[in-house]
Amino acid sequence: MSRIPCAILGAGGWIGQHFARLLNDHPEFQVEALTGGKSAGRTLGELWQLADVPVPSELGPRRLVQLAPRELAARGVRVVFSALPGSEAGPLETELARRGIAVFSNASSHRMDPGVPLLVPEVNGPALTSRRSGPLLVTNPNCSTAGLVLPLAPLWDRLRPTEVFVATYQALSGAGYPGVPALSVVDNVLPFIPEEEEKMAAEASKILGFRPGNGPGQSRVLAHCVRVPSREGHLEAVTLKVRRPLPAREIVQAWESFHPLEDGRASGGLPTAPEQPVLYLPEEDRPQPLRDRWAGDPTRARGMTVCVGRLRIDGPYVRFILLAHNAVRGGAGGSVLNAEYARYRGALGPGR
């Protein structure tokens, strides 16, 4: 099957560089253009900031350009991966989709739009196939929400939580590059991230399909979001108030048996899908960002697994710690998997 021509919007930023890493030699997508604003004219290699990842061999020498939607269409681009800031993404993504270019966006602009899938394929894959016809614009959730919904998905119908309490310890890269000033975070923790707590509550309800609120049959998410001085990997402390608690062994079994994309992964159609979407770590001091943020097999799926540990059952409360790589599962990797899933399901042309 021939590779689909694509472009990375905002390729010089932190998430854009993770897109480049993932798409450099992707079996289904061929990068035709790297776009940037102030970075236009410079090579990707000159801009590279991912210290633990080498500059992509194919894309490193390429220069970033400024291209309008009509120019991308004229180049034959059929798919764009958007790493643009929310303040820029909305109208541009709408115009690209109007021109028939499929948009897979990490930006927040369209996440809560009716009819726009807010997609985590393992959790709500039918949101893509049930969408109304028309231009394809797909978003992935906020980086903290992406980590939260994966371990919740196999438990939701079993536990029926009435309340989800979550405190996040979010890495500096979640603010992009150059991000938070050093003098604000050295020897410090920042207890406020604008709009993050509201995003987690709204996006989780859309992805998991529950009615937000505090009445009968409703659930609500209450979040504290904090910036901490780690480079990558968002840690989250989760407490569920549940209607019917389960033994810890049944919860662990639910996580370990959670393989909703196994058919697509085994067929080769979802190369970025991890073998184990949720990995339980029994050690009392895990997960940790430095040790566990790159969890995921095979190699192309590194960083796509959400690690879970410290499971405790206290009456009607289920407590655990999770770790998600914010730039991969919560960023570029989530969008790439969404595009793979769209192609696998036939939304980008013939499926597998």
N, C-alpha and C positions, 0 to 999 in steps of 0.2 A: 504494500500500500504506500503510495507516494506521501511525502511529508507536506504538511500544510504550511504555506508561507505566513509568518507572523511577525509582529513588532512588539518591542518592549517600550512602553511609555514611562519616562522618568527613570531611564536605565542607570543614571549616575548615582542615584540614592541608595540607601541601605537595602530596601526591599528590591529595588531595581537590580542591584548587583546579585542578590540571591536568585532573582528570575534568570539572569544571565548564566549563573552557575548551573541551574537546573535545565536550561534550554540549550546550552552550548552544543551538546551532541545528542539531543533528544530524538528518539526513534520516530516520533510522529509530527514534530513541529520543526520547521526550518526558519531561523531568524533572518529576516530580510532587512530590518531596520532597528536601530537603537536611537530613541529620541531623548532629548534633554533641552532644557531652557538655557540657563546660564552656563551649563556644561557643554553646550553645542560647540563642535570643533575640536574637542579634546578626545583622546582615545579612552576606551573603557579601562585599559591598563593604567593610564595616568591617574584615573579617579579611584582605583580599587582600594577599598578599606577593610575587606574581610581578612583579618590577620591570619586566621586558621584555615583559609581556603585559598588555593592557588588561583591566579588569574586564568580564566578560561582560554584554552589554546586557540580556539577558532574566533572568539569574540573579542579577546583582549586587544588586538591591534585595530579594531574597528572604531571609527569616529562617530560620536553622537551627532545627530542632525536635528533640525527643526522641520517637521513636516506637518502640513495641514491634513485633515481627514481625506480630502479629495486627492492629495498627493499620495497618501498611503494606499488608497483604493487604486490609483493609477499604477502603483508598483505591484499590484496583485496581492496585497496583503489581505488575508481572509480572517485572521484572528489577531487581536491585540491583548496584551497582558498589561494592565494598568497599575503602575506604582506611583501614580500622581497623588499629591495632597488633595484632601477633600475640597479645598477651596478652588481648585482648578479642574477637578475631574468631571463634575456633573455635566455641564453643557457639552464638553468635548466627547465624553463617552456616549451621550445621547446622539450626537451628530454622527459618530462612527457607526453606531448601531443602525441609525436611519439609512446609512449608505450600504448596509448589508454586511458590515464587518462585525463578526462576533466579538464581544467584549467580555473579558474575564478580569474583574476588578478587585483590587485590594482596598480601594478607597471607600469611604463611608457614605458618599453622596447618595447612592441609590439603594442602600441596604434595606430600608424600610418601605420602599416604594411598593405599592400593590402590584402584583404581577411580575415583579423582579425576584427570581429565586435568590434567597440567602442560603447558600448551599454548603453543606458538609456531606459528601456523598454517602458516608457510612451511616449517617444519622437521618437525613431527609432526602435521599435520592429522588423519590417521586416528585419533589418540588420542581425538578427540571422537566420531567416528562409530562407533568400535568399543567405546565404553564400554557398560556394562550399562545396562538401562533403570532408570528411577527418577528422583528429584529431580536437577536439573541444577546441579552445583557445579563450576566450572572455575577453576583458578588459573593465574596467570602466574608465571614464575620470578623469583628474585632478580635485581636490576637488573644485576649483573655477569654472571650466567649468561646472561641474555637477550642481552647483547652478544656473548658468547663463542660461543654455539651457532649464530648465523646465518652467520658466515663459515666455521664448521666444517662446516656441513651439506652444501654442495656438494662438499666435499673428502673427507668421511669415507670413503666407499666407494672413492674413488680412491687415497687415501694410507694408509688403515688405520693410524692412529697407535697406537703402543703406549703412549706417554706424552704428556701435554699439560701443559706447564709454563706457568703464567700468573702475571704480577705485575700487580696492579691499582693504579691511581692514582685513587682514588675521590673524587668531589666531595662537598662538605660537605652538600649537600641530600639525599644518600643517608641521612643520619641523621635526616631529617625537620626540622620547624620547632618550636622555635628551633634545635635541633641541637646541634652541638659548641660549648662555650664559646669565646669569641673568644681569651682568653688561652691556650687550649690549642693553637690552630692558627696564630696570627700568628707568623711567623718559625719555623715548625715543621712537621713531618710526623709523623703518628701511625701507627706500624707494626703496629697491631693493631685489628681490627674484630671484635667478638665473633661467633662462629659463621659468619662470612662464608666462610672458606676451606672449611669442611665443607659448607656449602650448595652452593658451586660444584661440588664433586666429586660430591655425591649427585644434584643436580638435572640436571647435564649428562648423567650416565649414564642417567637416566630419560627425558630428552627425546630423546637421540640413540640410545638403545636398545642401549648396549653393556654388557658385563659388567665392573664395576669390579674391579680387581685387578692383579696383576703376573705372572700365569701365561700360558701359551700361549692365544692367542685373546682375551686380556683387554686392557683399556686402563685407565689411571688418570690422574686429574687432580691435579696438585700446584700449589697456589695460594699466593701471598703476597698479602695484601690490606692496602692502605695508604690512609689518609685524607690527602688533600692540600688545600691552601687554594684550590680553585677552586669556583665556585658550582654549576654543573651540567655534566654530561658526564663519564662514567667512561672513562679511558684504560686500555688493557690491553696489556701486552707479552707476546706469545704465542710459545712455541717448541714445535713438534711433532717428536717423534721418530717417524719413519715407516718402514714396511717397504719402500716403493718410492717414492723421491723422483721428482718430476716437474719438468720445466723451468718456470721462473717464468711464461713466457707461457701455459702450459696452466693454471696455477693462476689467473692473472688472468682468462683466458677463462672458467673455471668460475664465478668470481664474477660476471662481467659477463653471463653467460647464465642466471643463476639467477633465474627468474621463475615460481615454482610457483603463484602465485595470479593469474596473468594473466587467466584466464577470468573469475574472480569480480570482479576489479578492473575489467576492461573492461565488464562488465555493469552496473556501478554498485552492485553488492551489497556491496562492501568499500571504502567511501570513505576509510578510514584506512590502507589498504594502500599502501605507497609503490611508485612505478613501478620503482625499483631498490632492492631490500632491502639489498644489499651494494654499496657504491660504492668502487672502487679509486682512490686519489689517488696519482699518480706523483711528486709533489713530494717531495723528500727530507726536508722538515720538516713533513709532514702525516701524519695528522690532528692538529688542535689543538682543545681544547674551545671556546675563544673563537670560532674561525672555523668550526667544522664540526659543532657539536652539533645545530644545527637542520636538518641535511641531510634532504631528502625532498621529493618532489613527488607529487601536487599539494599545494596549500596545506594542506588538512586533514591531510596526511601529514607535515608538517614535524616533524622530530625522530624519525621512524620508520626512517630509513635508518642502517645501521651503516657507518661509513667505515673503510677499511682502507688502510694504507700501509706503506712501508719493508719490502717483501717481500725476503727474502734466503734463498738456498738454500745450506746448508753441509753437504755430504755427506748423511747421513740426517736432517738437521735442517732444518725449514722455520720461518722466523721472520718475524713481522710485528707491526705495531702496529694496534690497532683503537680506535675511539671510538664509544660509544653514549650517547645522551641517557638518563640514568638515570631521570628522572621521566616520560619519554614512552615510548620503546621499552621501557625497563626498568621502567615503572610504569603510569601511567594509559592511555597509548596502547596498550600491550600488551593490557590488559583490554578496552578498547573494540574493538580489532580481534578479540579472541576472541569478543565478543558478536556482532559483525557476521558473523563466520565461522559462528557457531552458527545465526544466522538464515538466512544464505545456504544452509547445509546442511540446513535444515528442522528444527533442534533446538528452535527457539522458535515453532514453528507453520509455516505454509506458507512454503517457500523460494522463491527466484527461479528 
